[in-house]
Amino acid sequence: MLAGLAPARRRLVLALLAVVVVAVAAAAAVAVPRLFRGPPTVVDQERPGPVLLVPGYGGATGGLEALADVLRAAGRDATVVPVPGDGTGDLAVSARALGDAVGRVRARTGAASVDIVGYSAGGVIARLWAADGGADRIRRIVTLGAPQHGTQLADLADGVLPGECPAGCRQLGTSSDLLRRLNSGDETPAGPTWVSLWTTQDQTVVPPDSARLQGAVNIPVQSVCADARVGHGDLPTDPLVQQMVLAELRAGTPVGLGPSDCAALRSAPPPSGR
């Protein structure tokens, strides 16, 4: 085809093709590290780091501050991370805020990695940050009643009162694009180890086992203490759940708690200082 062109036009076409080839090569050089970046190395499970606690939709921090007090009394460095817009905006923005908080606490403490406790939507935020490149800086992620596969309550809000269901609400719907992408591959990418705790009596995350994560240690509270009465809002402050969180954040791999642990967890004295 080029042979039929006048010499000057042929030179112009060849020059343009050269520019396109260079541009494509440059784009590939940028894209390849993102597309083919190897999986992160599993973080040392014997070295617990500082704990960051991430609130859920609405951004309330009171319950997590109570849990943070328990962790501090047990000797852990614990910080509640405020989320932008009270956690009702784009959850990806909250994930970036979590990443900034991880950077600050690692700089302050010199820790190689952190532990994260994500309550409700905070558990989705933790997963978003891990999936976006933060996995190699997290030792463990513990989620509490997190709507990892959405909640029908968000579906209802978006259907009945769409004006009252902002971005964060819509992203927690059972068919949201964000959750579909997050759950389309490995639900628990390498780097941290994962624990999901939830209550079968949850009336906010519906169905409650939306909290279940493939590849995580999955523990409904009632599978440990069958008579436990714990609602969604009780998860950060319930003494039994607090003891379960302490157990799951210890050095070593996550533990699979069951009925044989119920009495010991319930009778455990509160950490000194409470």
Legacy VTK file of the C-alpha trace (Angstrom):
# vtk DataFile Version 3.0
C-alpha trace
ASCII
DATASET POLYDATA
POINTS 274 float
0.000 0.000 0.000
2.842 2.405 0.827
4.527 1.727 -2.537
1.699 3.499 -4.322
2.202 6.742 -2.416
4.284 9.675 -3.510
7.716 9.734 -1.830
6.901 12.744 0.353
3.568 11.268 1.522
5.229 7.865 2.135
7.843 9.511 4.358
5.070 11.291 6.308
3.118 8.050 6.853
6.249 6.219 8.015
7.055 9.044 10.415
3.543 8.919 11.871
3.765 5.150 12.256
7.047 5.563 14.126
5.390 8.009 16.530
2.527 5.570 17.141
4.931 2.677 17.810
6.889 4.759 20.323
3.674 5.851 22.053
2.399 2.274 22.291
5.725 1.055 23.663
5.737 3.815 26.265
2.193 2.973 27.312
3.118 -0.707 27.596
6.107 0.158 29.763
3.746 1.924 32.167
1.013 -0.712 32.032
3.114 -3.858 32.389
4.071 -3.367 36.053
0.397 -2.914 36.948
-0.829 -5.858 34.885
1.909 -8.334 35.724
3.053 -7.267 39.158
3.752 -10.439 41.153
1.713 -11.311 44.248
2.954 -9.711 47.467
4.995 -11.765 49.892
2.977 -13.030 52.848
3.628 -10.683 55.759
5.388 -12.087 58.847
2.564 -13.373 61.032
4.681 -13.484 64.189
5.124 -9.717 64.379
1.838 -7.928 65.159
1.970 -4.274 64.252
-0.098 -1.251 65.232
-3.845 -1.653 64.776
-5.954 0.667 62.645
-9.723 0.535 63.184
-11.936 1.651 60.300
-15.560 2.762 60.934
-18.473 1.925 58.716
-21.160 3.792 56.821
-21.994 6.982 58.697
-18.480 7.237 60.128
-19.425 6.868 63.819
-16.305 6.115 65.860
-17.641 5.690 69.424
-17.946 1.903 69.331
-14.546 1.490 67.705
-12.960 3.799 70.285
-14.258 1.395 72.949
-12.647 -1.505 71.094
-9.453 0.526 70.649
-9.352 1.070 74.417
-9.489 -2.703 74.922
-6.635 -3.172 72.473
-4.545 -0.453 74.113
-5.119 -1.987 77.542
-3.804 -5.254 76.083
-0.628 -3.453 75.004
-1.467 -2.757 71.375
-0.983 0.543 69.564
-4.518 1.232 68.312
-5.870 4.143 66.256
-9.363 4.796 64.915
-9.157 6.163 61.362
-11.785 8.809 60.471
-13.229 8.305 56.989
-14.035 11.184 54.604
-17.612 12.385 54.365
-18.686 10.317 57.364
-18.181 7.198 55.281
-21.162 7.910 53.026
-19.154 8.937 49.960
-17.121 6.908 47.482
-15.568 4.011 49.422
-12.488 4.189 47.197
-11.794 7.665 48.610
-12.049 6.217 52.122
-9.623 3.462 51.087
-7.083 6.085 50.058
-7.552 7.806 53.432
-6.843 4.451 55.098
-3.675 4.133 53.027
-2.559 7.575 54.214
-3.210 6.531 57.820
-1.152 3.362 57.320
1.737 5.466 56.053
1.554 7.776 59.056
1.399 5.031 61.671
4.257 3.098 60.069
6.373 6.262 60.013
5.530 6.946 63.668
6.170 3.420 64.932
8.705 2.053 62.450
6.486 -1.011 61.998
6.872 -3.076 58.852
3.154 -3.838 58.716
-0.146 -3.043 60.369
-3.242 -4.917 61.506
-6.626 -3.589 60.399
-10.029 -4.029 62.021
-12.804 -2.948 59.655
-16.293 -2.576 61.093
-19.242 -2.858 58.709
-18.391 -0.889 55.534
-14.950 -0.380 57.072
-14.269 -4.012 56.201
-15.005 -3.281 52.543
-12.748 -0.223 52.728
-9.928 -2.392 54.098
-10.376 -4.852 51.237
-10.329 -2.051 48.670
-7.040 -0.718 49.971
-5.489 -4.200 50.105
-6.611 -4.883 46.519
-5.224 -1.540 45.334
-1.645 -2.339 46.333
-1.652 -2.143 50.128
-1.636 -5.903 50.778
2.096 -6.167 51.449
1.817 -3.659 54.317
-0.914 -5.495 56.227
-0.324 -8.479 58.504
-3.975 -9.198 59.294
-7.399 -7.889 58.355
-10.255 -8.613 60.764
-13.698 -7.542 59.598
-16.758 -7.160 61.829
-20.168 -7.532 60.217
-18.853 -6.315 56.860
-21.257 -6.424 53.872
-18.635 -7.986 51.619
-21.312 -9.105 49.164
-23.658 -6.207 49.792
-26.739 -5.728 51.924
-30.362 -5.782 50.867
-30.879 -2.733 53.083
-28.844 -0.661 50.611
-30.889 -2.127 47.745
-34.069 -1.040 49.507
-32.765 2.462 50.234
-31.648 2.966 46.640
-34.955 1.675 45.299
-37.332 3.518 47.618
-35.409 6.714 48.459
-32.630 7.029 45.873
-31.989 10.625 46.885
-31.157 9.419 50.388
-28.723 6.749 49.164
-25.407 8.469 48.324
-22.404 6.867 46.651
-21.312 4.791 49.654
-24.832 3.471 50.101
-25.149 2.472 46.442
-21.723 0.792 46.528
-22.971 -1.462 49.341
-25.876 -2.782 47.279
-25.877 -6.480 46.485
-25.318 -5.858 42.769
-23.018 -2.837 42.941
-20.242 -2.563 40.366
-17.693 -1.946 43.107
-18.474 -5.180 44.965
-18.795 -7.133 41.732
-15.262 -6.103 40.756
-13.922 -6.674 44.256
-15.376 -10.189 44.399
-14.685 -11.218 40.800
-11.265 -12.693 41.587
-9.492 -13.737 44.761
-11.583 -12.392 47.651
-8.614 -12.551 50.049
-5.448 -11.621 48.132
-2.047 -12.688 49.420
-0.156 -10.482 51.842
-2.345 -10.319 54.952
-4.213 -13.143 56.605
-7.978 -12.637 56.843
-10.644 -13.119 59.505
-14.341 -12.306 59.138
-16.504 -12.126 62.259
-20.239 -11.477 62.109
-23.487 -12.062 63.969
-26.326 -14.162 62.632
-28.686 -11.628 64.265
-27.546 -8.798 62.007
-30.477 -6.767 60.693
-28.313 -4.187 58.915
-26.210 -6.519 56.801
-28.880 -8.678 55.186
-28.256 -11.535 54.734
-25.744 -11.650 57.608
-23.483 -14.162 55.870
-22.768 -11.551 53.214
-19.784 -11.100 55.540
-18.353 -14.487 54.527
-15.085 -14.261 52.578
-13.564 -17.039 50.532
-10.101 -17.776 51.905
-10.717 -16.154 55.305
-11.242 -17.648 58.745
-15.029 -17.138 58.899
-16.605 -17.084 62.364
-20.220 -16.218 63.164
-20.350 -15.158 66.818
-23.115 -17.690 67.469
-20.897 -20.542 66.219
-18.752 -19.829 69.280
-21.443 -18.995 71.851
-24.807 -20.180 70.535
-26.805 -18.039 72.979
-24.955 -14.807 72.226
-27.290 -11.861 71.611
-25.339 -9.441 69.421
-26.787 -6.976 66.923
-24.888 -5.241 64.152
-24.273 -2.112 66.223
-23.075 -4.187 69.189
-20.164 -5.833 67.399
-17.407 -3.354 68.395
-18.545 -3.061 72.028
-19.744 -6.549 72.957
-17.249 -8.067 75.451
-17.374 -11.504 73.792
-16.663 -10.035 70.356
-13.878 -7.871 71.796
-12.200 -10.978 73.194
-12.590 -12.692 69.826
-10.884 -9.739 68.122
-8.033 -9.861 70.650
-7.600 -13.574 69.986
-7.541 -13.073 66.220
-4.960 -10.277 66.383
-2.370 -12.248 68.347
0.942 -13.346 66.888
0.775 -16.408 64.672
-1.849 -17.465 62.189
-5.550 -16.735 62.790
-7.352 -19.183 65.061
-10.598 -20.990 64.302
-12.721 -20.344 67.370
-15.593 -22.665 68.226
-17.959 -23.757 71.031
-15.088 -25.108 73.136
-13.726 -21.544 73.379
-16.978 -19.911 74.510
-16.526 -20.216 78.285
-12.915 -19.064 78.237
-13.686 -16.049 76.064
-16.606 -15.040 78.258
-14.651 -15.438 81.484
-11.527 -13.671 80.266
-10.747 -10.725 82.554
-10.762 -7.337 80.871
-7.259 -6.191 79.919
-5.550 -4.234 82.699
-6.197 -0.528 82.501
-9.866 -0.753 81.588
LINES 1 275
274 0 1 2 3 4 5 6 7 8 9 10 11 12 13 14 15 16 17 18 19 20 21 22 23 24 25 26 27 28 29 30 31 32 33 34 35 36 37 38 39 40 41 42 43 44 45 46 47 48 49 50 51 52 53 54 55 56 57 58 59 60 61 62 63 64 65 66 67 68 69 70 71 72 73 74 75 76 77 78 79 80 81 82 83 84 85 86 87 88 89 90 91 92 93 94 95 96 97 98 99 100 101 102 103 104 105 106 107 108 109 110 111 112 113 114 115 116 117 118 119 120 121 122 123 124 125 126 127 128 129 130 131 132 133 134 135 136 137 138 139 140 141 142 143 144 145 146 147 148 149 150 151 152 153 154 155 156 157 158 159 160 161 162 163 164 165 166 167 168 169 170 171 172 173 174 175 176 177 178 179 180 181 182 183 184 185 186 187 188 189 190 191 192 193 194 195 196 197 198 199 200 201 202 203 204 205 206 207 208 209 210 211 212 213 214 215 216 217 218 219 220 221 222 223 224 225 226 227 228 229 230 231 232 233 234 235 236 237 238 239 240 241 242 243 244 245 246 247 248 249 250 251 252 253 254 255 256 257 258 259 260 261 262 263 264 265 266 267 268 269 270 271 272 273
